[in-house]
Amino acid sequence: MSEVWDKVGETLSDAKGIAFDGCHKIYILMDDEQMSEMKEFGYDPLLSAEDYTASEMLETIRDWYEDSCSLRFVQAIYTNHEDPNAGFVSLIEQGADDDL
């Protein structure tokens, strides 16, 4: 597994869940508030760490990434009320090499 996927896997060990917009946005949700927001936004699929192990979520993200369009990216999201944009942590940049 590449270094990039290792980092994604490490992040998943503390995640509350994962979400995919069905096209290119893949999110690792790091707290309960982000899980609630993605549910409100209608993200489907939205998978909870209560139902899936970190390794199952990693496998799922890899499948989503492989099947998504060229604009794809993977970001972890932490709630940050002072600066919501600061809560986004890029794990796989948009436009990253297809050979990940």
N, C-alpha and C positions, 0 to 999 in steps of 0.2 A: 504494500500500500504506500502511496506517495506521502510525502511530508504534509501536503495540503489535506489529504484525507485523514491523516493522523490527527491534525489539529481539529478537524470537524468532529472526529470521534471523541477527542478529549473534551470538547465543548459539550457534547451530548451527555456526558456523565453527570452534569449538573442541570440539565435542561428539564423544563416542565412539559415540553412537547415540540412538535414540528408542524409546519403548515406549508402548503403549496397552492399557488394560484392556478395551476393547470397549464401554465405557459412558461414562465421564466423566474418567478419570484419564489425562492425557497428560503424559509425562515426557521431558525431554531429559537424557540421561545423560552426565555430564561427565567420567567417568573409568572405567577398566577394572573397578574394584571394583563400581561401580553396574551396569555391563553384566552382570557375573556374578550379582549379587543378583537382577536382574530375570529372568534366565534361570532361577535357582533358584526364584523365586516363580511361574514359569510364564507370564510375560507373553507374549502372542502376539496381535498382532505385536510383534516385537522386531527392529528394523532397525539394522544396524551402519554406521558411517561408512566402514568398509572397503569396503562394497558400494554405498553411496549417497552422492551429493554433498550438500553443505549445501542447495543449492536443491531437490534432489529430496526431501530430508527435510522442508524447509519446506512444499513442496506437499503432501506426505503428511500433515503435522500439520494443515494447513488443511482437508484433506478429512476427517480424523478429527474435527476440531472441528465442522465443519459437520454431520456425521452423528451426533454424540454427543448425549446427553441434556442437559437444562437445568442439571445440576449440574457441568458441564464446567469444567476448568481446565487450564492449562499451567504446569508447574513444571520448572525445571532442578534437578538433584540432584548435589551434590558430596559426596564422602565426607568426613565429619568425625567422627573417632573420639571426640573429647572431648565433642561434643554433636551427635548424629545429626540432631536437628531443625534445627540451624543450617545443615545442608547443603542445605535446601530453599529455593529462590529462586522466588518467584511471578512469572511473566511475564504471565499472564492470570489474574486473580482468578476464583474461583468466583462465578458469578452476574453476570459482566461482561455488558455490553450485547451483544445478539445481532447487532448491525450491525458487528461487527469485520471 
